[in-house]
């Protein structure tokens, strides 16, 4: 838990409460942490792994909102827990994860009495709103082939181990559409398609 930015700035009483009432958890890849419409009871602080957030549409499509990883927390989870309102998205473990579940009452105390924690929370909201703004701009203004290339480049590796289905889920479209666009990118020599992976050429 010490890896969180705010931890070192908590006083002795706040540390004692946080450690005594938090529950360590390990969760398998593919587990749904909460569904869109659920009311969250605890807040997860992630120490290892990745979690993806998505929303559903009237056509039952899935639109990705953002991912969060080690040292981060989910603003949908925070908002639902503290306000006791329905979560606006579904959270799924995209890898095996480890973390701490912190009760609402502890978070409320930290929000009131800890400037360090308040700063941490507001920085999370700033980061996530920025990511959501980028997502809206991508959907509205970018072609799908550009979005796919940007997504592949985000891995910082020429060889990306990923399936067409996983790309479709991340970009909120169908596998058939992704496969068609990937073939076009292959024909234009932007990528090479291998079994279970994609080689980025440009």
C-alpha positions in Angstrom: 0.0 0.0 0.0 3.0 2.3 0.5 3.3 2.7 -3.2 0.4 5.2 -3.4 1.5 8.8 -3.6 -0.6 9.9 -0.7 0.5 7.2 1.7 3.7 8.9 2.9 1.8 12.1 3.8 -0.8 10.4 6.1 -0.5 10.9 9.8 -0.1 8.0 12.3 -3.8 7.8 13.1 -4.8 7.8 9.4 -2.3 5.0 8.6 -3.6 2.9 11.5 -7.2 3.1 10.3 -6.2 2.5 6.7 -4.1 -0.6 7.4 -6.5 -2.1 10.0 -9.7 -1.9 7.9 -8.4 -2.6 4.4 -8.7 -6.1 2.9 -6.0 -7.6 0.6 -7.4 -9.3 -2.5 -6.2 -11.3 -5.5 -8.6 -11.6 -8.5 -8.3 -13.6 -11.7 -8.2 -12.2 -15.2 -11.7 -11.8 -16.7 -13.5 -11.3 -13.4 -16.1 -8.6 -13.4 -15.4 -6.3 -10.4 -18.7 -4.5 -10.8 -21.3 -4.1 -13.5 -22.8 -1.0 -14.9 -25.7 -0.2 -12.6 -24.2 -1.8 -9.5 -23.7 0.2 -6.3 -20.1 -0.3 -5.2 -19.5 -1.1 -1.5 -15.7 -0.7 -1.3 -13.0 1.1 -3.2 -10.2 -0.9 -4.9 -6.6 0.3 -4.8 -4.6 -1.6 -7.4 -1.1 -2.7 -6.6 -0.6 -5.1 -9.6 -2.4 -5.8 -12.9 -4.8 -3.9 -15.1 -8.6 -3.2 -15.0 -10.7 -1.9 -18.0 -13.8 0.2 -17.7 -16.5 0.1 -20.4 -20.1 1.1 -21.0 -22.8 -0.6 -23.0 -25.0 1.0 -25.7 -28.6 0.5 -26.7 -27.3 -1.9 -29.4 -25.5 -3.9 -26.7 -22.1 -2.7 -28.1 -19.3 -2.1 -25.6 -17.5 1.2 -25.6 -14.2 1.4 -23.6 -13.8 4.3 -21.3 -10.3 3.9 -19.8 -7.9 1.4 -18.2 -6.2 1.8 -14.8 -3.2 -0.1 -13.5 -0.7 -0.3 -10.6 -0.9 2.6 -8.2 -4.2 3.9 -9.6 -7.8 3.9 -8.6 -11.1 4.1 -10.5 -13.2 7.3 -10.4 -16.3 5.3 -11.3 -15.7 3.1 -8.3 -15.0 6.1 -6.1 -18.1 8.0 -7.2 -20.5 5.0 -6.8 -19.2 4.1 -3.4 -19.1 7.5 -1.8 -22.5 8.7 -3.3 -24.2 5.3 -3.1 -25.3 5.7 -6.7 -25.2 3.2 -9.6 -21.9 2.7 -11.3 -21.9 4.3 -14.8 -19.6 1.6 -16.3 -18.5 -2.1 -15.9 -15.1 -2.9 -14.6 -13.3 -6.1 -15.7 -9.9 -7.4 -14.7 -7.9 -7.5 -18.0 -5.1 -9.4 -16.2 -4.7 -11.1 -12.9 -4.8 -8.3 -10.3 -3.8 -7.7 -6.7 -5.0 -4.8 -4.5 -6.6 -3.5 -1.4 -10.4 -3.1 -0.8 -11.0 0.0 1.4 -14.4 0.5 3.1 -16.4 3.6 2.3 -16.2 4.9 5.9 -12.4 5.0 5.8 -12.3 6.9 2.4 -14.9 9.4 3.8 -12.6 10.1 6.8 -9.6 10.6 4.5 -11.6 12.9 2.2 -12.4 15.1 5.2 -9.2 15.1 7.2 -6.3 14.4 4.7 -5.2 17.1 2.3 -2.8 14.6 0.7 -5.6 12.2 0.0 -7.8 15.0 -1.4 -5.0 16.0 -3.7 -4.7 12.3 -4.9 -8.4 12.0 -5.6 -8.6 15.2 -7.6 -5.6 14.3 -9.6 -7.3 11.0 -10.6 -10.4 12.9 -11.8 -8.2 15.2 -13.8 -6.4 12.3 -15.5 -9.6 10.4 -16.2 -11.4 13.4 -17.6 -8.5 14.0 -19.9 -8.6 10.4 -21.1 -12.4 10.6 -21.7 -11.9 13.9 -23.7 -9.4 12.1 -25.9 -11.7 9.2 -26.4 -14.5 11.4 -27.5 -12.2 13.3 -29.9 -11.0 9.9 -31.3 -14.5 8.6 -31.9 -15.7 11.8 -33.5 -12.8 12.9 -35.6 -10.4 10.0 -36.2 -10.7 7.2 -38.8 -10.7 3.7 -37.4 -7.4 2.8 -39.1 -5.7 5.7 -37.3 -7.2 4.7 -34.0 -6.0 1.1 -34.5 -2.4 2.3 -35.2 -2.4 4.6 -32.2 -3.6 1.8 -30.1 -0.9 -0.6 -31.4 1.8 2.1 -30.9 0.7 2.6 -27.3 2.3 -0.8 -26.5 5.8 0.7 -27.3 6.8 -2.5 -29.0 7.0 -3.6 -32.7 5.5 -7.0 -31.8 2.1 -6.7 -30.1 0.6 -10.0 -28.8 -3.1 -9.4 -29.2 -6.2 -10.8 -31.0 -8.6 -9.0 -33.3 -11.3 -9.6 -30.8 -9.3 -7.8 -28.0 -8.7 -4.8 -30.3 -12.4 -4.7 -31.2 -13.3 -4.8 -27.5 -10.9 -2.0 -26.7 -12.1 0.3 -29.5 -15.7 -0.5 -29.2 -16.4 -2.1 -32.5 -16.8 -5.6 -34.0 -14.1 -8.2 -34.7 -15.2 -8.4 -38.4 -14.7 -4.6 -38.8 -11.3 -4.7 -37.1 -10.1 -7.7 -39.2 -11.1 -5.8 -42.4 -9.2 -2.7 -41.4 -6.2 -4.7 -40.3 -6.0 -6.4 -43.6 -6.1 -3.0 -45.3 -3.3 -1.8 -43.1 -1.3 -5.0 -43.9 -1.8 -4.3 -47.7 -0.5 -0.8 -47.2 2.5 -2.3 -45.3 1.9 -0.6 -42.0 1.7 -3.9 -40.2 2.2 -7.6 -40.6 -0.4 -10.1 -39.3 0.9 -13.2 -37.4 -1.0 -15.8 -35.4 -1.9 -14.2 -32.1 0.2 -11.1 -32.7 0.7 -8.0 -34.9 4.1 -6.7 -36.1 4.1 -2.9 -36.4 6.2 -1.7 -39.4 5.5 2.0 -39.4 
